[in-house]
Amino acid sequence: MVPPIVRRFVAGEDADAAIEHVRECNRDGVAGILNLLGEHREIRAAADADARAYRRLIEALEEADVEGCVSVKPSQIGLGVGREAFEENLASVVEVGTEYDRFVWIDMEDHTTTDATLDAFERHAVETDGGVGVCVQANLKRTVADLERLAGLPGKVRLVKGAYDEPAEIAHTSRAGIDGAYRKALGYAFREFDTVAVGSHDPGMLSLAADLRERYGTDYEVQMLMGVREDAQRELAAEGVPTYQYIPYGGEWFAYFYRRVRERRSNALFALRAILGR
Ligand code: FAD
């Protein structure tokens, strides 16, 4: 069972709990992006099992008739086993996504996975004519060139600051450097893309996105994590901005919860208050 304290950031242990949470979000006009927690599968059978879980999840979203899609991690569905395993499993998830008209996002992991992830995205973006999306990280210096490659493709791109500690030779590592790179990348995306997914909780970046929308007329959506600035998520949705909540679920919640608590003082205080019952 997911402890109550973890429930702020993780919907539950199984798909039913996650879909119920999507239903609640939908009541506020917020759509769901479901992620089954897990990464770094090194055995093919484990990667296949998670790909199967995603295929079932898409069917369950359809049966529940809720507004939601999925986001998969390459290393969870086979990249650690090999490119072939990853590509076969991703293809099987995308096939079911296409069948039910449910969007499939591909998360971006550390820099050693970027090429394989973008190659897979490119293939499926073209084959499905835009039924998939990929995440790119502003902290990586290569992202400037990657965005140029992605601008010519169908599908969606989610721009995030980047969650992995990367070496200084290939990445911006200071807060100012990352924020500057994010602003530039956002400007490029609004100029060159048909639609932009802004994956950030940062009020400065969200207001920049709204300004860029005014200037270029480009469609955009906002994506934020479950348990983070949910009031802002509801407000954006009420203002008519397509808003998505990224909703993790599954048995492997500990590492994810720990990351959330560690990354921000207010989250740590929240955890402490919950433990102390205040
Ligand atoms: P930060 O620089 O962390 O914070 C900027 C400001 O935002 C803060 O000063 C504060 O005003 C506000 N803020 C941030 N967090 C909080 C909070 N908890 N409570 C209140 N205010 C807050 N990373 C990857 O590497 N790969 C992925 O595939 C990926 N997918 C993601 C999908 C989604 C939907 C989201 C939202 C993030 C994803 N990330 C991913 C994580 C991302 O890279 C960042 O690590 C994370 O979003 C934190 O950056 P930020 O833009 O929110 O701003």
Residues whose N, C-alpha, C, O or C-beta is under 5 A from the ligand:
A	BS01	FAD	D107 M108 C135 Q137 V160 K161 G162 A163 Y164 G199 S200 H201 D202 P203 Q223 M224 L225 V228 R229 Y246 R264
